[in-house]
Amino acid sequence: MICNTCGAELEEGAKFCPKCGNPVGDNVAAPVNAPVQTQTVGLKWAHFLCYFALWAGAVINLYNAVMMLTGLVYASSGVSADMVYEIFGTPLKFTDKFYGVVMLAAVVVAVVAALSIMKFKAISGKMVCALYVIIVLSDIGYVATTSAITGMSTMTAAIVGNIIMGIVMFFVNRVYFNNRKHIFVN
């Protein structure tokens, strides 16, 4: 099958063109009395998300999860996790492990989101937004908890940047996918 609008190759049974976003086949509305203005929406952002950004984020979150779960996160400071946990106790160790598990959950959500975008699933936008909610809330929770346990601020510029980026990405993707509800319908 070929898209009548842009000429892209389509999978059999496709309802919308993955390149230009226009309806194809039975989804094309029959002409009515007045001419209908159709708006073409791009899918470059969705392609960027599903073919690069979500996978790259999954790799980064997997790395962070391994660092937290193994205690290697403290090696860059020149101390062992055992030394840190001896000073701050089990609550910090539990917090690190819990954060590591949450990062593993973020990996799963990122992969599911990427695959759902590729298949034009209706849940795509919600999965992407859920990923950024998980990241923002886990970062805020981790900083609040570790700061309370250690008695010193664990907020860094990198964490602040990650939180701000997560909030911005949540709203950008919410608007983006809401404007393309007619495309992500499977």
Buried (B, 14 or more C-beta within 10 A) or exposed (E): EEBBBEEBEBEEEBBBBBBBBBBBBEEEEEEEEEEEEEEEBEBEBBBEBBEEBBBEBBEBBBEBBBBBBEBEBBEEEEEEBEEBBEEBEEBBBEBBBBBBBBBBBBBEBBBBBBBBBBBBBEBBBBBBBBBBBBBBEBBBBBBEBBEEBBEEEBBEEEBEEBBEEBBEBBEBBBEBBEEBEBBBBB
